[in-house]
Amino acid sequence: MPFAHYDGVADWYDQHLVPGPQLTATVARLLGAGTGRCLDLGCGTGFHIATLERLGWRVTGVDLSEDQLFEAARVLRPAAPLVYAGVHPCFVGPHSRFVEAKGFPTLVAGYTEGGRYDDAPGISPTGLRAKVGAVHLPLGEFLQAFLDAGFRLERIEECDPAAEDREYPHWLALQARRA
C-alpha cells in the first residue's frame, strides 16, 4: 500500500507541521461560512477540520489518493469552491534547505526537476520527508495541475511569513472553482 509511508507519523505532524493562525485564517477567509458539506482532501491529521466546522460546514476528511485533485474536480458542485493550503513549492522541498521553515532557505540545484525524492539536500534527516520521501512540482507545474484538472483559479496567496515570524513564505493557499 503506497500510503503506508505515512503510518506512524501523526504525532510528528501534530508537533511540527501544524499551521499557524495565519494559514487557518486564510483557509477560513477563502472558503467562507457554509451550511453544506465540505470535503477536506489530503486532511493529514485533520488540523483544518475544527475551523471548517466552526464555519458551519459538515466536514469529511480524506487522505488517501495521489489523484485526489482530479477526483476533486469531478465531485465538486459547479459553484463550490476548492481551497488548497499547503507548503510552498518554491521554498519547501528537496531543492531547498529550509529546516522547520526558519531563517533563510538555501536553494540548491533541482528546483525545475519535479518528481519523487527519497534523498535530496532539502530533506532534513529529522523531518517528515526523511520518513516518507518527498514529491516536488515547480510552481508553474503545480498551478497548471489545477487548470488541467478543470479548475479556474480565483485567488493565490503566499501566506505572510512575517505573521508567523518567518523570513520566507512556508505556506501557499489558493481558491479555485470548477471551470
Backbone as JSON Lines, residues from 0, in Angstrom:
{"i":0,"aa":"M","n":[0.85,-1.19,0.0],"ca":[0.0,0.0,0.0],"c":[0.89,1.24,0.0]}
{"i":1,"aa":"P","n":[0.78,2.14,-0.98],"ca":[1.69,3.28,-1.08],"c":[1.55,4.28,0.06]}
{"i":2,"aa":"F","n":[0.47,4.25,0.79],"ca":[0.25,5.25,1.83],"c":[0.82,4.82,3.17]}
{"i":3,"aa":"A","n":[1.37,3.61,3.22],"ca":[1.98,3.13,4.45],"c":[3.16,4.01,4.85]}
{"i":4,"aa":"H","n":[3.72,4.78,3.9],"ca":[4.81,5.7,4.22],"c":[4.41,6.64,5.36]}
{"i":5,"aa":"Y","n":[3.15,6.99,5.44],"ca":[2.7,7.95,6.43],"c":[2.25,7.31,7.74]}
{"i":6,"aa":"D","n":[2.26,5.98,7.79],"ca":[1.91,5.31,9.04],"c":[2.93,5.68,10.12]}
{"i":7,"aa":"G","n":[2.44,5.98,11.3],"ca":[3.32,6.23,12.42],"c":[3.9,7.63,12.5]}
{"i":8,"aa":"V","n":[3.43,8.58,11.66],"ca":[3.99,9.93,11.71],"c":[2.98,10.98,12.15]}
{"i":9,"aa":"A","n":[1.81,10.56,12.61],"ca":[0.78,11.52,13.02],"c":[1.27,12.4,14.17]}
{"i":10,"aa":"D","n":[1.96,11.82,15.13],"ca":[2.48,12.62,16.24],"c":[3.47,13.67,15.74]}
{"i":11,"aa":"W","n":[4.33,13.28,14.76],"ca":[5.28,14.22,14.19],"c":[4.54,15.37,13.51]}
{"i":12,"aa":"Y","n":[3.51,15.03,12.72],"ca":[2.69,16.07,12.07],"c":[2.16,17.06,13.09]}
{"i":13,"aa":"D","n":[1.53,16.52,14.13],"ca":[0.9,17.39,15.12],"c":[1.91,18.24,15.88]}
{"i":14,"aa":"Q","n":[3.15,17.78,15.99],"ca":[4.16,18.54,16.7],"c":[4.87,19.54,15.81]}
{"i":15,"aa":"H","n":[5.12,19.21,14.53],"ca":[5.98,20.02,13.68],"c":[5.31,20.67,12.48]}
{"i":16,"aa":"L","n":[4.17,20.19,12.04],"ca":[3.62,20.67,10.78],"c":[2.28,21.38,10.93]}
{"i":17,"aa":"V","n":[1.83,21.6,12.14],"ca":[0.56,22.29,12.33],"c":[0.72,23.74,11.9]}
{"i":18,"aa":"P","n":[-0.13,24.21,10.98],"ca":[-0.01,25.59,10.53],"c":[-0.38,26.57,11.62]}
{"i":19,"aa":"G","n":[0.18,27.76,11.5],"ca":[-0.12,28.8,12.47],"c":[-1.48,29.42,12.22]}
{"i":20,"aa":"P","n":[-1.85,30.39,13.03],"ca":[-3.17,31.01,12.93],"c":[-3.39,31.75,11.61]}
{"i":21,"aa":"Q","n":[-2.31,32.22,10.97],"ca":[-2.49,32.95,9.72],"c":[-3.01,32.03,8.61]}
{"i":22,"aa":"L","n":[-2.45,30.82,8.49],"ca":[-2.93,29.91,7.45],"c":[-4.36,29.47,7.75]}
{"i":23,"aa":"T","n":[-4.66,29.2,9.0],"ca":[-6.02,28.84,9.38],"c":[-6.99,29.96,9.02]}
{"i":24,"aa":"A","n":[-6.62,31.2,9.28],"ca":[-7.47,32.35,8.94],"c":[-7.61,32.49,7.42]}
{"i":25,"aa":"T","n":[-6.54,32.21,6.69],"ca":[-6.59,32.28,5.22],"c":[-7.57,31.25,4.67]}
{"i":26,"aa":"V","n":[-7.49,30.03,5.17],"ca":[-8.42,28.98,4.73],"c":[-9.85,29.4,5.04]}
{"i":27,"aa":"A","n":[-10.09,29.92,6.23],"ca":[-11.44,30.35,6.61],"c":[-11.95,31.47,5.7]}
{"i":28,"aa":"R","n":[-11.08,32.42,5.39],"ca":[-11.48,33.55,4.54],"c":[-11.75,33.09,3.11]}
{"i":29,"aa":"L","n":[-10.89,32.22,2.56],"ca":[-11.07,31.77,1.18],"c":[-12.29,30.87,1.02]}
{"i":30,"aa":"L","n":[-12.58,30.04,2.01],"ca":[-13.73,29.15,1.92],"c":[-15.01,29.84,2.35]}
{"i":31,"aa":"G","n":[-14.97,30.56,3.44],"ca":[-16.15,31.25,3.92],"c":[-17.08,30.34,4.7]}
{"i":32,"aa":"A","n":[-18.13,30.94,5.23],"ca":[-19.12,30.2,6.02],"c":[-19.99,29.36,5.1]}
{"i":33,"aa":"G","n":[-20.51,28.28,5.64],"ca":[-21.38,27.42,4.85],"c":[-22.27,26.57,5.73]}
{"i":34,"aa":"T","n":[-23.25,25.97,5.1],"ca":[-24.15,25.07,5.82],"c":[-24.17,23.69,5.18]}
{"i":35,"aa":"G","n":[-23.42,23.52,4.12],"ca":[-23.42,22.25,3.4],"c":[-22.26,21.37,3.78]}
{"i":36,"aa":"R","n":[-21.96,20.45,2.87],"ca":[-20.88,19.51,3.09],"c":[-19.56,20.08,2.57]}
{"i":37,"aa":"C","n":[-18.47,19.72,3.24],"ca":[-17.13,20.17,2.87],"c":[-16.21,18.95,2.9]}
{"i":38,"aa":"L","n":[-15.52,18.69,1.79],"ca":[-14.58,17.59,1.71],"c":[-13.17,18.14,1.93]}
{"i":39,"aa":"D","n":[-12.49,17.68,2.97],"ca":[-11.12,18.09,3.26],"c":[-10.19,17.03,2.69]}
{"i":40,"aa":"L","n":[-9.76,17.24,1.43],"ca":[-8.86,16.3,0.76],"c":[-7.45,16.49,1.26]}
{"i":41,"aa":"G","n":[-6.75,15.39,1.48],"ca":[-5.39,15.48,1.98],"c":[-5.37,16.06,3.38]}
{"i":42,"aa":"C","n":[-6.3,15.64,4.21],"ca":[-6.5,16.27,5.51],"c":[-5.4,15.96,6.52]}
{"i":43,"aa":"G","n":[-4.53,15.01,6.23],"ca":[-3.48,14.67,7.19],"c":[-4.1,14.29,8.51]}
{"i":44,"aa":"T","n":[-3.69,14.95,9.58],"ca":[-4.26,14.64,10.9],"c":[-5.51,15.47,11.19]}
{"i":45,"aa":"G","n":[-5.96,16.26,10.22],"ca":[-7.22,16.97,10.35],"c":[-7.16,18.33,11.03]}
{"i":46,"aa":"F","n":[-6.01,19.02,10.93],"ca":[-5.9,20.28,11.67],"c":[-6.82,21.38,11.16]}
{"i":47,"aa":"H","n":[-7.39,21.28,9.97],"ca":[-8.33,22.31,9.49],"c":[-9.79,21.97,9.82]}
{"i":48,"aa":"I","n":[-10.05,20.75,10.21],"ca":[-11.43,20.31,10.39],"c":[-12.18,21.14,11.43]}
{"i":49,"aa":"A","n":[-11.57,21.43,12.56],"ca":[-12.26,22.22,13.6],"c":[-12.63,23.6,13.07]}
{"i":50,"aa":"T","n":[-11.72,24.24,12.32],"ca":[-12.02,25.56,11.74],"c":[-13.18,25.46,10.76]}
{"i":51,"aa":"L","n":[-13.17,24.45,9.92],"ca":[-14.24,24.28,8.93],"c":[-15.58,24.04,9.61]}
{"i":52,"aa":"E","n":[-15.58,23.27,10.67],"ca":[-16.82,23.04,11.41],"c":[-17.32,24.31,12.08]}
{"i":53,"aa":"R","n":[-16.41,25.13,12.62],"ca":[-16.82,26.42,13.22],"c":[-17.44,27.33,12.17]}
{"i":54,"aa":"L","n":[-17.05,27.19,10.92],"ca":[-17.64,27.99,9.84],"c":[-19.02,27.46,9.43]}
{"i":55,"aa":"G","n":[-19.42,26.33,9.99],"ca":[-20.74,25.79,9.69],"c":[-20.76,24.62,8.72]}
{"i":56,"aa":"W","n":[-19.6,24.21,8.22],"ca":[-19.55,23.11,7.25],"c":[-19.65,21.76,7.97]}
{"i":57,"aa":"R","n":[-20.25,20.79,7.29],"ca":[-20.21,19.39,7.73],"c":[-19.02,18.77,6.99]}
{"i":58,"aa":"V","n":[-17.96,18.44,7.73],"ca":[-16.68,18.1,7.13],"c":[-16.45,16.6,7.09]}
{"i":59,"aa":"T","n":[-15.95,16.14,5.94],"ca":[-15.43,14.8,5.8],"c":[-13.97,14.93,5.39]}
{"i":60,"aa":"G","n":[-13.08,14.34,6.16],"ca":[-11.66,14.41,5.85],"c":[-11.2,13.13,5.17]}
{"i":61,"aa":"V","n":[-10.43,13.28,4.09],"ca":[-9.91,12.15,3.32],"c":[-8.44,12.38,3.04]}
{"i":62,"aa":"D","n":[-7.63,11.36,3.22],"ca":[-6.22,11.46,2.9],"c":[-5.78,10.11,2.34]}
{"i":63,"aa":"L","n":[-6.14,9.83,1.08],"ca":[-5.91,8.5,0.54],"c":[-5.22,8.42,-0.82]}
{"i":64,"aa":"S","n":[-5.41,9.37,-1.72],"ca":[-5.08,9.12,-3.12],"c":[-4.16,10.18,-3.73]}
{"i":65,"aa":"E","n":[-3.22,9.73,-4.55],"ca":[-2.37,10.66,-5.3],"c":[-3.18,11.42,-6.35]}
{"i":66,"aa":"D","n":[-4.31,10.88,-6.75],"ca":[-5.13,11.5,-7.8],"c":[-6.28,12.33,-7.23]}
{"i":67,"aa":"Q","n":[-6.18,12.77,-6.0],"ca":[-7.29,13.47,-5.37],"c":[-7.67,14.76,-6.05]}
{"i":68,"aa":"L","n":[-6.71,15.49,-6.67],"ca":[-7.03,16.76,-7.33],"c":[-7.99,16.54,-8.49]}
{"i":69,"aa":"F","n":[-7.77,15.45,-9.36],"ca":[-8.67,15.24,-10.48],"c":[-10.02,14.75,-9.99]}
{"i":70,"aa":"E","n":[-10.04,13.95,-8.85],"ca":[-11.28,13.49,-8.25],"c":[-12.05,14.66,-7.66]}
{"i":71,"aa":"A","n":[-11.34,15.65,-7.07],"ca":[-11.99,16.84,-6.52],"c":[-12.76,17.57,-7.6]}
{"i":72,"aa":"A","n":[-12.18,17.69,-8.77],"ca":[-12.87,18.38,-9.87],"c":[-14.14,17.63,-10.26]}
{"i":73,"aa":"R","n":[-14.13,16.33,-10.16],"ca":[-15.3,15.54,-10.55],"c":[-16.43,15.66,-9.54]}
{"i":74,"aa":"V","n":[-16.11,15.65,-8.25],"ca":[-17.17,15.59,-7.25],"c":[-17.68,16.95,-6.77]}
{"i":75,"aa":"L","n":[-16.93,18.01,-7.02],"ca":[-17.4,19.32,-6.58],"c":[-18.59,19.79,-7.4]}
{"i":76,"aa":"R","n":[-19.53,20.4,-6.74],"ca":[-20.63,21.04,-7.46],"c":[-20.06,22.2,-8.25]}
{"i":77,"aa":"P","n":[-20.69,22.57,-9.37],"ca":[-20.11,23.62,-10.22],"c":[-19.77,24.93,-9.53]}
{"i":78,"aa":"A","n":[-20.54,25.38,-8.58],"ca":[-20.26,26.67,-7.93],"c":[-19.45,26.52,-6.65]}
{"i":79,"aa":"A","n":[-19.15,25.29,-6.24],"ca":[-18.48,25.06,-4.97],"c":[-17.0,25.43,-5.06]}
{"i":80,"aa":"P","n":[-16.46,26.07,-4.02],"ca":[-15.04,26.43,-4.04],"c":[-14.15,25.26,-3.64]}
{"i":81,"aa":"L","n":[-12.96,25.25,-4.18],"ca":[-11.89,24.37,-3.71],"c":[-10.85,25.3,-3.11]}
{"i":82,"aa":"V","n":[-10.45,25.04,-1.87],"ca":[-9.4,25.81,-1.23],"c":[-8.26,24.85,-0.95]}
{"i":83,"aa":"Y","n":[-7.09,25.21,-1.45],"ca":[-5.88,24.43,-1.2],"c":[-4.99,25.23,-0.25]}
{"i":84,"aa":"A","n":[-4.44,24.56,0.74],"ca":[-3.45,25.17,1.62],"c":[-2.38,24.12,1.87]}
{"i":85,"aa":"G","n":[-1.15,24.46,1.51],"ca":[-0.06,23.5,1.68],"c":[1.28,24.2,1.65]}
{"i":86,"aa":"V","n":[2.33,23.42,1.74],"ca":[3.66,24.01,1.76],"c":[3.98,24.65,0.42]}
{"i":87,"aa":"H","n":[4.77,25.69,0.45],"ca":[5.12,26.48,-0.73],"c":[6.16,25.73,-1.56]}
{"i":88,"aa":"P","n":[5.88,25.43,-2.83],"ca":[6.84,24.64,-3.62],"c":[8.14,25.36,-3.94]}
{"i":89,"aa":"C","n":[8.17,26.68,-3.83],"ca":[9.41,27.41,-4.13],"c":[10.42,27.35,-2.99]}
{"i":90,"aa":"F","n":[9.94,27.24,-1.76],"ca":[10.84,27.34,-0.61],"c":[10.87,26.09,0.25]}
{"i":91,"aa":"V","n":[10.0,25.15,-0.01],"ca":[9.95,23.92,0.77],"c":[10.02,22.76,-0.22]}
{"i":92,"aa":"G","n":[10.99,21.9,-0.08],"ca":[11.1,20.77,-0.98],"c":[12.5,20.22,-1.03]}
{"i":93,"aa":"P","n":[12.72,19.26,-1.9],"ca":[14.01,18.6,-1.95],"c":[15.13,19.52,-2.44]}
{"i":94,"aa":"H","n":[14.8,20.64,-3.05],"ca":[15.77,21.59,-3.59],"c":[16.07,22.74,-2.61]}
{"i":95,"aa":"S","n":[15.49,22.7,-1.43],"ca":[15.6,23.82,-0.5],"c":[15.89,23.34,0.91]}
{"i":96,"aa":"R","n":[17.01,23.78,1.46],"ca":[17.28,23.51,2.87],"c":[16.6,24.62,3.66]}
{"i":97,"aa":"F","n":[15.48,24.28,4.27],"ca":[14.65,25.27,4.98],"c":[14.07,24.55,6.2]}
{"i":98,"aa":"V","n":[14.94,24.08,7.05],"ca":[14.56,23.22,8.17],"c":[13.59,23.96,9.08]}
{"i":99,"aa":"E","n":[12.43,23.35,9.28],"ca":[11.34,23.91,10.09],"c":[10.93,25.3,9.61]}
{"i":100,"aa":"A","n":[11.23,25.64,8.36],"ca":[10.86,26.92,7.74],"c":[11.31,28.11,8.57]}
{"i":101,"aa":"K","n":[12.51,28.0,9.12],"ca":[13.06,29.08,9.94],"c":[14.28,29.67,9.25]}
{"i":102,"aa":"G","n":[14.47,30.96,9.41],"ca":[15.63,31.62,8.83],"c":[15.47,31.8,7.32]}
{"i":103,"aa":"F","n":[16.56,31.54,6.6],"ca":[16.57,31.73,5.15],"c":[16.74,30.39,4.46]}
{"i":104,"aa":"P","n":[15.93,30.1,3.43],"ca":[16.14,28.84,2.71],"c":[17.42,28.92,1.88]}
{"i":105,"aa":"T","n":[18.12,27.81,1.81],"ca":[19.27,27.69,0.93],"c":[18.82,26.85,-0.25]}
{"i":106,"aa":"L","n":[18.72,27.48,-1.41],"ca":[18.25,26.78,-2.59],"c":[19.42,26.09,-3.28]}
{"i":107,"aa":"V","n":[19.18,24.87,-3.72],"ca":[20.2,24.09,-4.42],"c":[19.63,23.68,-5.77]}
{"i":108,"aa":"A","n":[20.47,23.19,-6.64],"ca":[20.02,22.75,-7.96],"c":[18.92,21.7,-7.81]}
{"i":109,"aa":"G","n":[17.97,21.72,-8.74],"ca":[16.92,20.71,-8.74],"c":[15.52,21.26,-8.68]}
{"i":110,"aa":"Y","n":[15.35,22.57,-8.53],"ca":[14.0,23.13,-8.42],"c":[13.14,22.78,-9.63]}
{"i":111,"aa":"T","n":[13.71,22.81,-10.83],"ca":[12.92,22.57,-12.04],"c":[12.65,21.1,-12.29]}
{"i":112,"aa":"E","n":[13.25,20.23,-11.5],"ca":[13.08,18.79,-11.68],"c":[12.0,18.27,-10.74]}
{"i":113,"aa":"G","n":[10.81,18.13,-11.28],"ca":[9.72,17.59,-10.48],"c":[9.87,16.09,-10.33]}
{"i":114,"aa":"G","n":[9.19,15.54,-9.36],"ca":[9.21,14.09,-9.17],"c":[9.26,13.71,-7.72]}
{"i":115,"aa":"R","n":[9.47,12.41,-7.49],"ca":[9.53,11.85,-6.14],"c":[10.99,11.73,-5.72]}
{"i":116,"aa":"Y","n":[11.26,12.12,-4.47],"ca":[12.61,12.09,-3.93],"c":[12.59,11.35,-2.61]}
{"i":117,"aa":"D","n":[13.56,10.46,-2.43],"ca":[13.74,9.84,-1.12],"c":[14.92,10.45,-0.39]}
{"i":118,"aa":"D","n":[15.83,11.07,-1.15],"ca":[17.0,11.7,-0.56],"c":[17.36,12.91,-1.42]}
{"i":119,"aa":"A","n":[17.55,14.03,-0.8],"ca":[17.92,15.26,-1.51],"c":[18.42,16.26,-0.47]}
{"i":120,"aa":"P","n":[19.14,17.31,-0.91],"ca":[19.69,18.27,0.05],"c":[18.65,18.93,0.95]}
{"i":121,"aa":"G","n":[17.43,19.09,0.47],"ca":[16.4,19.76,1.26],"c":[15.63,18.83,2.19]}
{"i":122,"aa":"I","n":[16.0,17.59,2.25],"ca":[15.31,16.64,3.12],"c":[16.1,16.52,4.41]}
{"i":123,"aa":"S","n":[15.54,17.08,5.47],"ca":[16.19,17.06,6.78],"c":[16.17,15.63,7.34]}
{"i":124,"aa":"P","n":[17.26,15.18,7.92],"ca":[17.28,13.82,8.47],"c":[16.3,13.61,9.62]}
{"i":125,"aa":"T","n":[15.81,14.69,10.23],"ca":[14.87,14.55,11.35],"c":[13.45,14.93,10.96]}
{"i":126,"aa":"G","n":[13.23,15.3,9.71],"ca":[11.92,15.76,9.28],"c":[11.05,14.66,8.7]}
{"i":127,"aa":"L","n":[9.84,15.03,8.34],"ca":[8.86,14.11,7.79],"c":[9.34,13.49,6.48]}
{"i":128,"aa":"R","n":[9.94,14.29,5.62],"ca":[10.35,13.8,4.3],"c":[11.42,12.71,4.4]}
{"i":129,"aa":"A","n":[12.23,12.7,5.44],"ca":[13.19,11.62,5.65],"c":[12.47,10.32,5.94]}
{"i":130,"aa":"K","n":[11.28,10.43,6.5],"ca":[10.49,9.25,6.84],"c":[9.66,8.74,5.66]}
{"i":131,"aa":"V","n":[9.12,9.65,4.83],"ca":[8.16,9.25,3.8],"c":[8.57,9.62,2.38]}
{"i":132,"aa":"G","n":[9.68,10.32,2.22],"ca":[10.07,10.79,0.89],"c":[9.39,12.12,0.58]}
{"i":133,"aa":"A","n":[9.6,12.64,-0.62],"ca":[9.05,13.93,-0.99],"c":[8.63,13.91,-2.45]}
{"i":134,"aa":"V","n":[7.6,14.66,-2.76],"ca":[7.18,14.88,-4.14],"c":[7.27,16.38,-4.37]}
{"i":135,"aa":"H","n":[7.87,16.77,-5.48],"ca":[8.03,18.18,-5.78],"c":[7.52,18.49,-7.18]}
{"i":136,"aa":"L","n":[6.79,19.58,-7.28],"ca":[6.42,20.18,-8.57],"c":[6.83,21.63,-8.52]}
{"i":137,"aa":"P","n":[7.54,22.13,-9.56],"ca":[7.79,23.56,-9.61],"c":[6.46,24.31,-9.61]}
{"i":138,"aa":"L","n":[6.46,25.56,-9.17],"ca":[5.24,26.33,-9.02],"c":[4.39,26.33,-10.28]}
{"i":139,"aa":"G","n":[4.97,26.53,-11.43],"ca":[4.2,26.55,-12.68],"c":[3.48,25.24,-12.94]}
{"i":140,"aa":"E","n":[4.15,24.12,-12.76],"ca":[3.52,22.81,-12.96],"c":[2.45,22.55,-11.9]}
{"i":141,"aa":"F","n":[2.72,23.0,-10.69],"ca":[1.77,22.84,-9.6],"c":[0.46,23.56,-9.93]}
{"i":142,"aa":"L","n":[0.56,24.83,-10.35],"ca":[-0.64,25.59,-10.69],"c":[-1.31,25.04,-11.95]}
{"i":143,"aa":"Q","n":[-0.52,24.61,-12.92],"ca":[-1.08,24.04,-14.15],"c":[-1.88,22.78,-13.86]}
{"i":144,"aa":"A","n":[-1.49,22.01,-12.84],"ca":[-2.23,20.81,-12.48],"c":[-3.67,21.13,-12.12]}
{"i":145,"aa":"F","n":[-3.9,22.26,-11.46],"ca":[-5.26,22.68,-11.13],"c":[-6.03,23.03,-12.4]}
{"i":146,"aa":"L","n":[-5.38,23.74,-13.31],"ca":[-6.04,24.1,-14.57],"c":[-6.34,22.85,-15.4]}
{"i":147,"aa":"D","n":[-5.39,21.93,-15.47],"ca":[-5.58,20.69,-16.23],"c":[-6.69,19.83,-15.64]}
{"i":148,"aa":"A","n":[-6.92,19.95,-14.33],"ca":[-7.98,19.17,-13.67],"c":[-9.35,19.82,-13.85]}
{"i":149,"aa":"G","n":[-9.4,20.95,-14.54],"ca":[-10.69,21.59,-14.81],"c":[-11.07,22.68,-13.83]}
{"i":150,"aa":"F","n":[-10.1,23.23,-13.12],"ca":[-10.38,24.31,-12.18],"c":[-10.04,25.66,-12.78]}
{"i":151,"aa":"R","n":[-10.75,26.67,-12.32],"ca":[-10.45,28.07,-12.64],"c":[-9.89,28.68,-11.36]}
{"i":152,"aa":"L","n":[-8.63,29.13,-11.42],"ca":[-8.0,29.72,-10.25],"c":[-8.57,31.11,-10.02]}
{"i":153,"aa":"E","n":[-9.01,31.39,-8.79],"ca":[-9.6,32.69,-8.46],"c":[-8.69,33.52,-7.57]}
{"i":154,"aa":"R","n":[-7.89,32.88,-6.76],"ca":[-7.03,33.63,-5.83],"c":[-5.85,32.74,-5.45]}
{"i":155,"aa":"I","n":[-4.66,33.34,-5.42],"ca":[-3.45,32.64,-4.99],"c":[-2.76,33.54,-3.97]}
{"i":156,"aa":"E","n":[-2.41,32.97,-2.82],"ca":[-1.78,33.75,-1.77],"c":[-0.57,33.03,-1.2]}
{"i":157,"aa":"E","n":[0.51,33.78,-1.04],"ca":[1.63,33.31,-0.24],"c":[1.36,33.85,1.15]}
{"i":158,"aa":"C","n":[1.16,32.96,2.09],"ca":[0.83,33.42,3.43],"c":[1.97,34.26,3.97]}
{"i":159,"aa":"D","n":[1.62,35.35,4.61],"ca":[2.57,36.36,5.08],"c":[3.57,35.73,6.05]}
{"i":160,"aa":"P","n":[4.83,35.63,5.64],"ca":[5.81,35.0,6.53],"c":[6.02,35.77,7.83]}
{"i":161,"aa":"A","n":[5.9,37.1,7.78],"ca":[6.12,37.89,8.99],"c":[5.08,37.58,10.06]}
{"i":162,"aa":"A","n":[3.87,37.21,9.64],"ca":[2.82,36.88,10.61],"c":[3.15,35.61,11.38]}
{"i":163,"aa":"E","n":[4.01,34.77,10.82],"ca":[4.41,33.54,11.5],"c":[5.88,33.6,11.92]}
{"i":164,"aa":"D","n":[6.41,34.81,12.0],"ca":[7.79,35.03,12.43],"c":[8.78,34.26,11.56]}
{"i":165,"aa":"R","n":[8.57,34.35,10.24],"ca":[9.45,33.71,9.27],"c":[9.97,34.76,8.3]}
{"i":166,"aa":"E","n":[11.04,34.44,7.6],"ca":[11.6,35.35,6.6],"c":[11.0,35.1,5.22]}
{"i":167,"aa":"Y","n":[10.59,33.87,4.94],"ca":[10.06,33.48,3.63],"c":[8.74,32.74,3.84]}
{"i":168,"aa":"P","n":[7.86,32.76,2.84],"ca":[6.59,32.04,3.0],"c":[6.79,30.53,3.02]}
{"i":169,"aa":"H","n":[6.22,29.9,4.0],"ca":[6.25,28.45,4.13],"c":[4.99,27.85,3.51]}
{"i":170,"aa":"W","n":[3.9,28.59,3.53],"ca":[2.6,28.1,3.06],"c":[2.14,28.85,1.81]}
{"i":171,"aa":"L","n":[1.4,28.14,0.98],"ca":[0.76,28.7,-0.21],"c":[-0.7,28.3,-0.14]}
{"i":172,"aa":"A","n":[-1.59,29.23,-0.45],"ca":[-3.03,28.93,-0.45],"c":[-3.62,29.41,-1.76]}
{"i":173,"aa":"L","n":[-4.65,28.7,-2.21],"ca":[-5.36,29.15,-3.4],"c":[-6.81,28.78,-3.32]}
{"i":174,"aa":"Q","n":[-7.6,29.53,-4.07],"ca":[-9.03,29.29,-4.18],"c":[-9.33,29.05,-5.64]}
{"i":175,"aa":"A","n":[-10.12,28.02,-5.92],"ca":[-10.45,27.68,-7.3],"c":[-11.89,27.17,-7.35]}
{"i":176,"aa":"R","n":[-12.46,27.15,-8.54],"ca":[-13.78,26.57,-8.77],"c":[-13.72,25.76,-10.04]}
{"i":177,"aa":"R","n":[-14.62,24.82,-10.17],"ca":[-14.7,24.05,-11.41],"c":[-14.97,24.99,-12.57]}
{"i":178,"aa":"A","n":[-14.21,24.82,-13.63],"ca":[-14.4,25.68,-14.81],"c":[-15.69,25.32,-15.54]}
